[in-house]
Amino acid sequence: MTERWVIHLPVTAPDLLRARILARTAARVLARLTARVEPGGVTVSAEDQQCVRHWVFCDRRLPGGGRCALPTDHSAPCSRRAPWLVSRRGTPPRRRSSGRPELR
């Protein structure tokens, strides 16, 4: 069996919500660059309590295969893709002046 290595990349954020947002963003960007990223395994922890981890993605198994790509605490039905990342027409959402995607 081929030996595999896991990268642990400490990045700080001021609170749990922003840590999860940053972790989701980083995981999605890296997943576009390489197929070796497993976003479902991404967790965040307090700097002084690294053994207490908080999941970033739901990662539940979906009917027909695949896993949920939504945040852990989502209220919408599980989905392979976050609806705010791609619009219904398959084009990227428009950006507001704030830099956040515009919800349609």
Beta strands, then each sheet from edge to edge (+ up, - down):
strand 1: 43-46
strand 2: 49-55
sheet 1: 1+ 2-
end
